[in-house]
């Protein structure tokens, strides 16, 4: 290899290294960003914060005390309860000066850093997929959806005690969302809201389903609750009769239910993207000889499922239920 080839190879390697670094930073592979610290500050404990803010922000503190964070934030190290300081940073400098600049204001940190504050504790289950997820990649932070100081139902929050069981913690005060589903999701996903008004749709509008029954908002492939499996397994949780295995499989079902269906809503029955036979003709040719107008009416003018009724798979016919 001569010197010119060596130079070319070196340039290519440097270019690839830069590309990989940019991709890694964008997707969060390089790890979490550094959360700002307050120089010279030490922990003062929860009670110091509450002594002051009970007077200056009584409504906020009343809600906080009844929230998940207020009731369960047992971040105790060396005998000091760090509740507020776990999110807002070490507080001694702020406690002495009273200057808002001497404490972390999450709303001013920017979406990536705000989420890093939350991920210090919420690093398992759904949130562990956050870095590189669709919401994180589009500048959404945890506090865009969650109201950290308030309970799920903030009414009478002052009277609420710590949840007494896992069921109460997860079911009664589960997420401290700013709004209930699906209205919270609709604030950004207006196009999806419109599809739920189509004639054929999943019963989200009717209150029988929520978005997070199918979607994992914190991340993962297509933000779906795949749990390490395929995307169509999300559908099979409810539509198990179409899962198989069948003696004769329909390849479209094995690949992705979305080949034929739009889960949010369509103008065609059964959430189909197009009417028959046009949906089927995207993959299959008309198999009967069209030599007369009668043949045309029998093939192009009727639904394929009139004959091929077991479109998701069959145990008796390689033609998926040919009558």
C-alpha positions in Angstrom: 0.0 0.0 0.0 1.6 3.3 -1.1 1.5 6.6 0.9 -1.5 8.0 -1.1 -3.6 4.9 -0.3 -2.7 5.2 3.3 -3.8 8.8 3.4 -7.1 7.9 1.8 -7.6 5.0 4.3 -6.8 7.4 7.2 -9.3 10.0 6.0 -12.0 7.3 5.6 -11.4 6.0 9.1 -11.6 9.5 10.6 -14.8 10.2 8.8 -16.4 6.9 10.0 -15.3 7.7 13.5 -17.0 11.1 13.4 -20.2 9.6 12.0 -20.3 6.9 14.7 -19.7 9.5 17.4 -22.5 11.8 16.1 -25.0 8.8 15.9 -24.0 7.6 19.4 -24.5 11.1 20.9 -27.8 11.5 19.1 -29.2 8.1 20.3 -27.8 8.3 23.8 -25.3 5.4 23.3 -22.5 7.6 24.7 -24.3 7.7 28.1 -26.1 10.3 30.1 -25.3 14.0 29.9 -23.8 15.7 33.0 -26.4 17.2 35.3 -25.3 20.7 36.6 -24.2 20.9 40.2 -24.3 23.8 42.7 -20.6 24.7 43.5 -19.9 24.4 47.3 -23.4 23.3 48.2 -24.2 20.6 50.8 -27.4 18.7 51.6 -29.7 20.4 54.0 -32.6 17.8 54.0 -36.3 18.0 53.0 -37.5 19.8 56.1 -35.4 22.9 55.4 -37.0 23.2 51.9 -40.5 22.7 53.4 -40.0 25.2 56.2 -39.6 28.0 53.6 -41.8 26.8 50.7 -44.8 25.9 52.9 -45.2 29.7 53.3 -44.2 30.8 49.8 -45.9 28.0 47.8 -48.6 26.5 50.1 -50.7 24.9 47.3 -47.7 23.4 45.6 -46.4 22.0 48.8 -49.8 20.6 49.8 -49.9 18.7 46.5 -46.3 17.6 46.8 -46.9 16.0 50.2 -49.7 13.9 48.8 -47.8 12.9 45.7 -45.8 9.8 44.9 -42.5 11.7 45.3 -43.6 13.4 48.5 -44.9 10.2 50.1 -42.4 7.7 48.9 -39.2 9.7 48.2 -37.2 7.9 50.9 -33.8 9.0 49.5 -32.1 8.8 52.9 -28.3 8.9 53.1 -26.3 9.4 56.2 -29.6 10.1 58.1 -30.6 13.0 55.8 -33.8 12.9 53.8 -33.0 14.3 50.4 -36.5 14.4 48.8 -36.5 17.8 47.2 -32.7 17.8 46.6 -32.8 14.5 44.7 -34.3 16.5 41.8 -33.4 20.1 42.4 -29.8 19.7 43.5 -28.0 20.2 46.7 -29.6 23.1 48.6 -27.5 24.8 51.2 -26.4 27.7 49.0 -30.0 28.3 47.9 -31.3 28.0 51.5 -28.9 30.7 52.6 -29.2 33.1 49.7 -32.9 32.5 48.7 -31.7 33.1 45.1 -33.6 30.9 42.6 -30.4 30.8 40.5 -28.7 28.7 43.3 -31.0 25.7 42.8 -31.9 23.6 39.8 -35.0 24.7 38.0 -36.0 21.7 35.9 -38.1 23.8 33.5 -35.0 25.7 32.5 -32.6 22.7 32.1 -33.8 21.6 28.7 -35.5 18.3 27.8 -32.4 16.1 27.8 -31.1 17.2 31.2 -34.5 17.1 32.8 -34.9 13.5 31.7 -31.5 12.7 33.1 -32.6 13.9 36.5 -35.5 11.6 36.4 -33.5 8.7 35.1 -31.3 8.8 38.2 -34.1 6.9 39.9 -36.4 5.7 37.1 -33.9 3.4 35.4 -35.9 0.2 35.1 -38.9 -1.1 33.1 -40.2 1.4 30.6 -38.0 4.4 31.4 -34.8 2.4 30.9 -35.6 2.5 27.1 -35.9 6.3 27.2 -32.6 7.3 25.7 -32.9 6.9 21.9 -36.7 6.5 22.1 -39.0 8.5 19.8 -40.1 11.0 22.4 -36.5 11.7 23.6 -35.3 12.1 20.0 -38.0 14.7 19.4 -37.2 16.9 22.3 -39.8 15.6 24.7 -38.9 15.5 28.4 -40.5 13.7 31.4 -42.1 16.9 32.7 -43.9 17.5 29.4 -46.3 14.6 30.4 -45.8 14.2 34.1 -46.7 16.7 36.9 -44.0 15.8 39.4 -45.4 17.6 42.5 -49.0 16.5 42.1 -51.0 13.3 42.6 -52.9 11.7 39.8 -56.0 13.2 41.4 -54.8 16.3 43.1 -58.1 17.0 44.8 -57.8 16.4 48.6 -54.1 15.7 48.1 -53.4 17.3 51.4 -55.3 14.5 53.1 -53.5 11.7 51.3 -51.0 9.5 53.1 -48.4 7.3 51.6 -49.8 4.5 49.5 -50.2 1.4 51.6 -49.8 -1.2 48.9 -48.3 -1.8 45.5 -51.8 -1.8 44.0 -52.6 1.6 45.4 -49.2 3.0 44.4 -49.5 1.8 40.8 -53.3 1.8 40.1 -54.6 4.7 42.2 -51.7 7.1 41.9 -49.9 5.6 39.0 -48.3 8.2 36.9 -48.9 11.8 38.0 -49.9 12.6 34.4 -50.8 16.2 33.6 -53.9 14.9 31.9 -55.7 11.6 31.6 -55.2 9.4 28.5 -55.8 9.8 25.6 -56.2 13.6 26.0 -52.6 13.9 27.0 -51.4 12.1 23.9 -53.7 14.1 21.7 -51.9 17.3 22.6 -49.2 16.3 20.2 -50.7 13.5 18.2 -53.6 15.3 16.5 -53.4 13.1 13.4 -54.0 10.0 15.5 -56.9 11.7 17.3 -58.5 12.2 13.9 -58.1 8.6 12.9 -60.0 7.5 16.0 -63.0 9.3 14.6 -63.0 7.1 11.5 -65.9 4.6 11.2 -63.6 1.6 12.0 -61.3 2.2 15.0 -60.1 0.7 18.3 -62.4 1.8 21.1 -60.2 4.6 22.6 -62.8 7.3 21.9 -65.4 5.2 23.8 -63.1 4.9 26.9 -62.6 1.2 26.6 -58.9 1.4 25.8 -56.0 3.8 26.4 -52.9 4.5 24.3 -50.5 2.9 26.7 -52.2 -0.5 26.4 -50.4 -0.8 23.1 -47.7 1.8 23.4 -44.7 2.2 25.7 -44.3 6.0 25.7 -40.8 5.8 27.2 -39.2 4.1 24.3 -38.6 0.8 22.5 -39.2 -0.3 18.9 -41.9 2.0 17.4 -42.8 2.9 21.0 -44.8 -0.4 21.2 -45.1 -2.7 24.2 -43.2 -5.5 22.4 -41.4 -6.7 25.6 -38.6 -8.0 23.4 -40.9 -9.8 20.9 -42.3 -8.9 17.6 -44.6 -5.9 16.9 -47.6 -8.0 16.0 -47.4 -9.6 19.5 -48.8 -6.4 20.7 -51.9 -7.2 18.6 -52.0 -10.8 19.7 -52.4 -9.9 23.3 -56.1 -9.2 22.5 -56.5 -10.9 19.2 -54.9 -14.3 20.2 -57.1 -16.3 17.8 -55.1 -14.9 14.9 -51.7 -15.8 16.3 -51.5 -19.5 15.3 -49.4 -21.4 14.7 -51.4 -22.6 11.7 -50.6 -25.5 9.4 -50.9 -22.9 6.5 -49.6 -19.5 7.4 -50.4 -16.2 5.7 -47.0 -14.5 5.2 -48.5 -11.0 5.7 -49.6 -11.9 9.2 -46.2 -13.4 10.1 -44.5 -10.2 9.0 -46.6 -7.4 10.5 -50.4 -6.9 11.1 -49.8 -3.4 9.8 -49.4 -4.8 6.3 -53.2 -4.9 6.1 -54.5 -3.0 9.1 -54.1 0.6 10.5 -54.7 0.2 14.2 -55.7 3.8 14.9 -58.6 3.9 12.4 -59.8 3.6 8.8 -62.8 4.2 6.7 -62.9 0.4 5.8 -64.3 -2.3 8.1 -62.0 -4.2 10.3 -59.4 -1.5 10.3 -58.3 -2.5 6.8 -56.1 0.0 4.9 -58.1 -0.5 1.7 -61.2 -2.3 0.5 -61.1 -5.8 -1.0 -60.0 -6.9 -3.5 -57.6 -3.9 -3.8 -55.9 -4.6 -0.5 -55.2 -8.2 -1.6 -54.1 -7.2 -5.1 -51.1 -5.3 -3.6 -49.5 -8.7 -3.1 -51.6 -11.2 -5.1 -52.5 -11.4 -8.8 -56.0 -12.1 -10.0 -55.8 -15.9 -10.4 -58.9 -16.6 -12.5 -58.8 -16.2 -16.3 -60.6 -13.0 -17.2 -62.0 -13.8 -20.6 -65.5 -12.4 -20.2 -67.4 -9.8 -18.2 -68.7 -12.5 -15.9 -65.2 -13.5 -14.9 -64.3 -9.9 -14.2 -67.3 -9.5 -11.9 -66.4 -12.7 -10.0 -62.8 -11.7 -9.4 -62.4 -7.9 -9.3 -65.9 -7.1 -8.2 -66.0 -9.2 -5.0 -64.2 -9.6 -1.8 -61.4 -12.1 -1.8 -62.4 -13.2 1.7 -65.7 -14.4 0.3 -63.8 -17.5 -0.8 -60.6 -17.2 1.2 -62.3 -16.8 4.5 -59.4 -17.8 6.9 -57.1 -14.9 5.9 -55.0 -15.0 9.0 -54.1 -18.7 8.7 -55.7 -22.1 8.1 -55.2 -25.6 9.5 -57.1 -27.2 6.6 -56.4 -25.5 3.4 -53.2 -24.1 1.7 -55.5 -21.6 0.0 -56.5 -20.3 3.5 -60.1 -21.5 3.6 -61.0 -21.8 0.0 -64.7 -22.7 -0.2 
